[in-house]
């Protein structure tokens, strides 16, 4: 077993087996930029955290009168799959209608946001919201979860402060009391939803995709091992774009990533160091895009003076 695979195995074991100490601030639930992030081996992102946070979201929904479906997504970090499974079990046990991507386990944050807005359009009741299991562009050993209320975007600080406080109360009371169902039952009761297909199709409502296809632009995308991979592939196919996905690798260690400025692995599309692979090929394309693992950030690479006269 390689060092990387051994590290991932240790992370997954710690996620399930380690019991965080809620009296230690470093192991409590703490919402930063829109969500809670942590590491299983440090006692800051474990199954108990996900049980408590998800139950707190259920309580927040009841408090706010949110009774529609909840769209649940996940990215490609190693801890995301077990955390997604934990969250799904709690939601189903609480009678929440959970909708999950039907085509792929990977679900980009924009797909969840679009699904929420699409469902809520023209409605005053039974509104939808969402959870995305992701630590964004953080290193491979991190896990994360963030909540999107009915407006589709990230929850504000008032909402996250309430969820954080309730989750910590539940954590201190004992996460073993939180209701959950088995993974098999949870999956059987979840509702498959074509978030990917609907999002890709809806692009044509906002952008002249046919004009882009006719333009002759040579496009590229680097999903950086994240949820943008199936999205870019579907966009290229549906809209007949001259688009190359330059990296289709999916590896929870993200070993293919260029190191960031400090020598760490991060999938940060705002960092020239992390975007080095795409920057090295900038002469091959007119426009290229890089994404973080949950695809709510874009890094854009272009070559000035090489745009065809037919661009839209």
C-alpha positions as CSV (number, residue, x, y, z in Angstrom):
1,X,0.0,0.0,0.0
2,X,1.4,3.4,-1.0
3,X,1.8,6.2,1.6
4,X,-1.1,8.1,-0.1
5,X,-3.5,5.2,-0.1
6,X,-2.5,4.4,3.5
7,X,-3.2,8.0,4.4
8,X,-6.7,7.9,2.8
9,X,-7.4,4.6,4.6
10,X,-6.5,6.3,7.9
11,X,-8.7,9.2,7.1
12,X,-11.7,7.0,6.3
13,X,-11.1,5.0,9.5
14,X,-10.9,8.1,11.6
15,X,-14.1,9.5,10.1
16,X,-16.1,6.5,11.2
17,X,-14.3,5.6,14.5
18,X,-13.0,8.8,16.1
19,X,-15.4,10.5,18.5
20,X,-14.7,14.3,18.7
21,X,-14.5,16.1,22.0
22,X,-17.2,18.8,21.8
23,X,-15.6,20.7,24.7
24,X,-12.5,21.3,22.6
25,X,-13.1,24.3,20.3
26,X,-10.8,22.7,17.7
27,X,-13.2,19.7,17.5
28,X,-16.5,21.6,17.7
29,X,-18.6,22.5,14.7
30,X,-17.4,25.8,13.3
31,X,-18.9,27.4,10.2
32,X,-16.3,29.5,8.3
33,X,-16.8,30.5,4.6
34,X,-20.4,29.2,4.2
35,X,-19.7,25.8,5.8
36,X,-17.9,23.6,8.3
37,X,-14.5,22.1,7.3
38,X,-12.1,19.9,9.1
39,X,-10.0,16.7,9.2
40,X,-11.1,13.3,10.4
41,X,-7.7,12.5,11.9
42,X,-7.8,15.8,13.8
43,X,-11.2,15.1,15.2
44,X,-12.8,18.0,13.4
45,X,-14.7,16.2,10.6
46,X,-16.1,12.9,11.8
47,X,-19.3,11.0,11.5
48,X,-20.6,12.6,14.7
49,X,-20.1,16.1,13.1
50,X,-22.1,15.1,10.1
51,X,-24.9,13.6,12.2
52,X,-25.1,16.7,14.3
53,X,-24.8,19.2,11.4
54,X,-27.4,17.4,9.3
55,X,-29.9,17.2,12.2
56,X,-29.3,20.9,12.9
57,X,-30.2,21.6,9.2
58,X,-33.4,19.6,9.6
59,X,-34.2,21.7,12.7
60,X,-33.4,24.9,10.8
61,X,-35.7,23.8,7.9
62,X,-38.6,23.3,10.4
63,X,-37.8,26.6,12.1
64,X,-38.0,28.4,8.7
65,X,-40.9,26.5,7.3
66,X,-38.9,24.9,4.5
67,X,-40.8,21.8,3.6
68,X,-39.8,21.0,0.0
69,X,-37.1,18.7,-1.2
70,X,-33.5,19.0,-0.3
71,X,-30.9,18.6,-3.0
72,X,-27.8,16.7,-1.8
73,X,-24.5,16.9,-3.6
74,X,-20.9,15.8,-3.1
75,X,-17.5,16.5,-4.5
76,X,-14.5,14.1,-5.0
77,X,-12.6,14.5,-1.8
78,X,-12.1,11.2,0.0
79,X,-14.2,12.1,3.0
80,X,-17.1,13.4,0.8
81,X,-18.6,10.0,0.0
82,X,-18.9,8.7,3.6
83,X,-20.1,12.2,4.8
84,X,-22.7,12.2,2.0
85,X,-23.9,8.8,3.1
86,X,-24.2,10.0,6.7
87,X,-26.1,13.1,5.8
88,X,-28.5,11.2,3.6
89,X,-29.2,8.7,6.4
90,X,-30.2,11.5,8.8
91,X,-32.3,13.4,6.3
92,X,-34.3,10.3,5.2
93,X,-34.8,9.3,8.9
94,X,-36.3,12.7,9.5
95,X,-38.7,12.3,6.6
96,X,-37.0,14.8,4.3
97,X,-37.4,14.2,0.6
98,X,-33.9,14.1,-0.6
99,X,-33.0,14.4,-4.3
100,X,-29.7,13.2,-5.6
101,X,-27.9,13.4,-9.0
102,X,-29.1,10.4,-11.1
103,X,-26.1,10.3,-13.5
104,X,-23.1,10.5,-11.2
105,X,-22.1,10.6,-7.5
106,X,-20.2,13.8,-8.2
107,X,-22.5,16.9,-8.0
108,X,-21.2,20.4,-8.6
109,X,-22.4,23.1,-6.4
110,X,-23.9,25.1,-9.3
111,X,-26.0,22.1,-10.2
112,X,-27.5,22.1,-6.7
113,X,-28.0,25.8,-6.8
114,X,-29.8,25.6,-10.2
115,X,-32.0,22.7,-9.0
116,X,-33.1,24.7,-6.0
117,X,-33.9,27.8,-8.0
118,X,-35.7,25.7,-10.7
119,X,-37.8,24.0,-8.1
120,X,-38.6,27.2,-6.2
121,X,-39.5,29.4,-9.3
122,X,-43.0,30.7,-8.9
123,X,-43.6,29.0,-5.6
124,X,-44.5,30.4,-2.2
125,X,-44.6,27.1,-0.3
126,X,-42.8,23.8,-0.2
127,X,-39.6,25.5,-1.1
128,X,-36.4,23.5,-1.7
129,X,-32.9,23.9,-0.3
130,X,-29.6,22.0,-0.5
131,X,-26.5,20.6,1.1
132,X,-23.2,20.0,-0.6
133,X,-20.5,17.8,0.9
134,X,-17.3,19.6,0.0
135,X,-14.3,21.4,1.6
136,X,-14.0,23.5,-1.7
137,X,-10.4,23.8,-2.8
138,X,-8.9,22.6,0.4
139,X,-6.2,19.8,0.5
140,X,-7.1,16.2,0.0
141,X,-7.2,15.3,3.7
142,X,-10.0,17.8,4.4
143,X,-13.8,17.3,4.5
144,X,-16.6,19.9,4.4
145,X,-20.3,20.5,4.3
146,X,-22.2,23.7,3.3
147,X,-25.8,24.6,3.3
148,X,-27.7,26.5,0.5
149,X,-31.1,27.9,1.6
150,X,-34.0,28.4,-0.8
151,X,-32.4,31.4,-2.6
152,X,-29.9,28.9,-4.0
153,X,-26.7,30.6,-2.8
154,X,-24.6,30.1,0.3
155,X,-26.3,30.5,3.6
156,X,-25.8,33.9,5.4
157,X,-24.1,34.2,8.7
158,X,-27.3,34.4,10.6
159,X,-28.3,30.9,9.3
160,X,-24.9,29.4,9.7
161,X,-24.6,30.7,13.3
162,X,-27.9,29.1,14.2
163,X,-27.0,25.8,12.5
164,X,-23.6,25.8,14.2
165,X,-25.0,26.4,17.7
166,X,-27.6,23.7,17.3
167,X,-25.1,21.2,15.9
168,X,-22.8,21.8,18.8
169,X,-25.7,21.4,21.2
170,X,-26.5,18.0,19.6
171,X,-22.8,17.0,19.6
172,X,-22.5,17.7,23.3
173,X,-25.8,15.8,24.0
174,X,-24.5,12.7,22.2
175,X,-24.6,12.2,18.4
176,X,-25.7,8.5,19.0
177,X,-29.2,9.8,19.8
178,X,-29.6,11.4,16.3
179,X,-31.9,9.4,14.1
180,X,-30.5,7.7,11.0
181,X,-31.3,4.9,8.6
182,X,-28.9,2.4,7.0
183,X,-27.1,3.4,3.8
184,X,-29.1,0.9,1.7
185,X,-32.4,2.2,3.0
186,X,-31.3,5.8,2.6
187,X,-30.4,5.3,-1.0
188,X,-33.6,3.4,-1.8
189,X,-35.7,6.3,-0.4
190,X,-33.7,9.1,-2.1
191,X,-35.2,10.5,-5.3
192,X,-32.9,10.5,-8.4
193,X,-32.9,13.9,-10.1
194,X,-31.3,15.0,-13.4
195,X,-29.5,18.0,-12.0
196,X,-26.7,17.6,-14.6
197,X,-29.0,17.4,-17.6
198,X,-31.2,20.3,-16.5
199,X,-28.3,22.5,-15.8
200,X,-26.5,21.9,-19.1
201,X,-29.8,22.4,-21.0
202,X,-30.6,25.6,-19.2
203,X,-27.3,27.2,-20.3
204,X,-28.9,27.8,-23.6
205,X,-31.5,30.0,-21.9
206,X,-28.8,32.4,-20.6
207,X,-26.0,32.1,-23.2
208,X,-26.0,31.8,-27.0
209,X,-24.3,28.4,-27.0
210,X,-24.8,27.9,-30.7
211,X,-22.8,31.1,-31.4
212,X,-20.0,29.8,-29.2
213,X,-20.1,26.5,-31.2
214,X,-19.9,28.4,-34.5
215,X,-17.2,30.7,-33.3
216,X,-14.3,28.3,-33.9
217,X,-12.9,29.0,-30.4
218,X,-10.5,26.4,-29.1
219,X,-11.7,25.8,-25.6
220,X,-10.2,23.8,-22.7
221,X,-11.2,22.8,-19.2
222,X,-9.3,21.4,-16.3
223,X,-11.7,20.1,-13.6
224,X,-8.8,19.5,-11.3
225,X,-10.2,16.1,-10.3
226,X,-13.5,17.5,-9.2
227,X,-17.2,17.7,-10.0
228,X,-16.8,19.9,-13.1
229,X,-15.6,16.8,-15.0
230,X,-19.0,15.4,-15.9
231,X,-20.4,18.9,-16.4
232,X,-17.8,20.0,-18.9
233,X,-18.1,16.6,-20.7
234,X,-21.9,17.1,-21.0
235,X,-21.6,20.7,-22.1
236,X,-19.2,19.8,-24.9
237,X,-21.4,17.0,-26.1
238,X,-24.7,18.8,-25.8
239,X,-23.6,22.0,-27.4
240,X,-21.1,20.6,-29.9
241,X,-18.2,22.7,-28.6
242,X,-14.6,22.5,-29.6
243,X,-13.7,21.8,-26.0
244,X,-10.9,19.6,-24.7
245,X,-11.0,18.3,-21.1
246,X,-7.3,18.4,-20.5
247,X,-7.4,16.3,-17.3
248,X,-10.1,13.7,-16.7
249,X,-8.3,12.0,-13.7
250,X,-10.3,11.3,-10.6
251,X,-8.1,10.4,-7.6
252,X,-8.9,11.3,-4.0
253,X,-5.2,11.9,-3.3
254,X,-5.2,14.6,-6.1
255,X,-1.6,13.5,-6.7
256,X,-1.8,14.8,-10.3
257,X,-2.1,18.4,-9.1
258,X,0.8,20.9,-9.4
259,X,1.8,21.9,-5.9
260,X,0.5,25.3,-4.6
261,X,2.8,28.2,-3.7
262,X,3.6,26.7,-0.3
263,X,4.2,23.1,-1.5
264,X,0.7,21.9,-0.5
265,X,-1.8,20.2,-2.7
266,X,-4.8,22.4,-3.2
267,X,-7.2,22.5,-6.1
268,X,-7.3,26.3,-6.0
269,X,-8.1,27.8,-9.5
270,X,-7.2,31.3,-8.2
271,X,-3.6,30.2,-7.7
272,X,-1.2,30.4,-10.6
273,X,0.8,27.6,-9.0
274,X,-2.2,25.2,-8.8
275,X,-3.1,26.3,-12.4
276,X,0.4,25.6,-13.7
277,X,-0.7,22.6,-15.8
278,X,-3.3,24.6,-17.7
279,X,-1.0,27.6,-18.0
280,X,1.7,25.5,-19.6
281,X,-0.8,24.8,-22.4
282,X,-2.2,28.3,-22.9
283,X,-0.9,28.5,-26.4
284,X,-2.9,25.5,-27.4
285,X,-6.3,27.2,-26.7
286,X,-8.1,30.5,-27.1
287,X,-9.8,30.2,-23.8
288,X,-9.4,27.7,-20.9
289,X,-11.1,27.2,-17.6
290,X,-10.0,25.6,-14.3
291,X,-12.4,24.7,-11.5
292,X,-12.1,23.8,-7.8
293,X,-13.5,20.4,-6.7
294,X,-17.1,21.6,-6.2
295,X,-17.0,23.8,-9.3
296,X,-18.2,27.1,-7.8
297,X,-14.9,28.8,-8.7
298,X,-13.4,29.4,-12.1
299,X,-9.9,30.3,-13.1
300,X,-9.7,31.6,-16.7
301,X,-6.7,31.4,-19.0
302,X,-6.8,33.4,-22.2
303,X,-4.3,34.6,-24.8
304,X,-4.6,38.2,-25.7
305,X,-4.8,39.0,-29.4
306,X,-5.7,35.6,-30.6
307,X,-9.5,35.8,-30.5
308,X,-11.2,34.9,-33.9
309,X,-13.1,37.7,-35.6
310,X,-16.2,35.5,-35.4
311,X,-16.4,35.3,-31.6
312,X,-19.8,36.3,-30.1
